[in-house]
Amino acid sequence: MRDTNEDSPKQLKLSRRRLGGITAAWCAGMLLPLSPQLQASVAKRPELSVSLHNLHTNEKLSTVFWAEGHYDPQSLREINWLLRDHRTGEVKFMDPRLLSILYLASQKIGNSNPIHVISGYRSPKTNQMLAKRSSGVAKNSYHMRGRAIDLRMPGVKSENIRDIGVHLGVGGVGYYPTSDFVHLDTGPKRQWQGR
């Protein structure tokens, strides 16, 4: 079920062939940043879904992105659009493993509300601008690769989201208590605390 609060004027255009190739590649290692036990647990589920609310554009989306052993190309396009760089409008193919991590974190925490997205994809231009403003922005950020998200979950303490990320054994888990958000990515396993 998809629920969008406005039309996406310029959906990401990926050819079926290209998306099929990308999908097949990700299916082969769908949850590489997760432990083998969690990979097995997710692989048995008939569907994976995510509910997102982009705080900058106020767009919302609830969609099943994985069903019957395959990623849904239309759902991935809609997710990519919602997670675009809101400053430039640039869209990037987001790592589907990141979506699986969001699904698992929501399930583990018992969150049924939309995940509040602070930052998804960042263009190199946006990332450079943010890095000049703050030392907490990595110059080679996983956001620029479509492999990171900064988020909050309404009614859930950010430290609890951090703890779940660490427990799941995902890639990067950054905790920003002053700004009240958590960074999750599909890079190498590591954790840190920012401001």
Buried (B, 14 or more C-beta within 10 A) or exposed (E): EEEBEEEBEEEBEBEEEEBBEBBEEBBEEBBEBBEEEBBEBBEEBEEBBBBBBBBEBEBBBBBBBBBEEEBBBEBBBBBBBBBBBBEEEBBBBBBBBBBBBBBBBBBBBEBEEBBBBBBBBBBBEBBBEBBEEEEBBBEEBBBBBBBBBBBBBEEBBBEBBBBBBEBBBBBBBBBBBEBEBBBBBBBEEEBEEBE
